[in-house]
């Protein structure tokens, strides 16, 4: 069952999982979709270097729960040095358009390693969740190295990103 996040500032966040069966020891393919549900164009960010560990904005915080207990989450950041945010990392979405922020074909999207590396170790019901948070000041978006050539071009684009904090979830049954 897919549990979409409440729409905030004209943005919808949804997780999708392909039809099963899903098996113990095999990663569950989780897809992310961000949709512009508003009446005006907006910018939305890809998953960037440091997004999953909350080292920088945007924060994409994945987690996996089994019987209500967290069984997978991002590791602690090893290094606060994150690469630059570039114009192609901030996707323009017209009303009704959507994209997958983990897709490299759409810019600099990175996979959510918490989802892509998690292998359920027992059968049962799992809940995959994702929290997207774009709230915070412009400096929290900037890379720690290599940002200067991109700084001026990205500042107005970051201003077009709605300030949202959304959580979506999808329930998955894992079989032996």
Rosetta blueprint (number, residue, H / E / L):
1 X L
2 X E
3 X E
4 X L
5 X L
6 X L
7 X L
8 X E
9 X L
10 X L
11 X E
12 X E
13 X E
14 X E
15 X E
16 X E
17 X E
18 X L
19 X L
20 X L
21 X L
22 X E
23 X E
24 X L
25 X L
26 X L
27 X E
28 X L
29 X L
30 X E
31 X E
32 X E
33 X E
34 X E
35 X E
36 X E
37 X L
38 X L
39 X L
40 X L
41 X L
42 X E
43 X E
44 X E
45 X E
46 X L
47 X L
48 X L
49 X L
50 X L
51 X L
52 X L
53 X L
54 X L
55 X L
56 X L
57 X L
58 X L
59 X E
60 X E
61 X E
62 X E
63 X E
64 X E
65 X E
66 X E
67 X L
68 X L
69 X E
70 X E
71 X E
72 X E
73 X E
74 X L
75 X L
76 X L
77 X L
78 X L
79 X L
80 X L
81 X L
82 X L
83 X L
84 X L
85 X L
86 X L
87 X H
88 X H
89 X H
90 X E
91 X E
92 X E
93 X E
94 X L
95 X L
96 X L
97 X L
98 X E
99 X E
100 X L
101 X L
102 X L
103 X L
104 X H
105 X H
106 X H
107 X L
108 X L
109 X L
110 X L
111 X L
112 X L
113 X H
114 X H
115 X H
116 X H
117 X H
118 X L
119 X E
120 X L
121 X L
122 X L
123 X L
124 X E
125 X E
126 X E
127 X E
128 X E
129 X E
130 X E
131 X E
132 X E
133 X E
134 X L
135 X L
136 X L
137 X L
138 X H
139 X H
140 X H
141 X H
142 X L
143 X L
144 X L
145 X L
146 X L
147 X L
148 X H
149 X H
150 X H
151 X H
152 X H
153 X H
154 X H
155 X H
156 X H
157 X H
158 X H
159 X L
160 X L
161 X E
162 X L
163 X L
164 X L
165 X E
166 X E
167 X E
168 X E
169 X E
170 X E
171 X E
172 X E
173 X E
174 X E
175 X E
176 X L
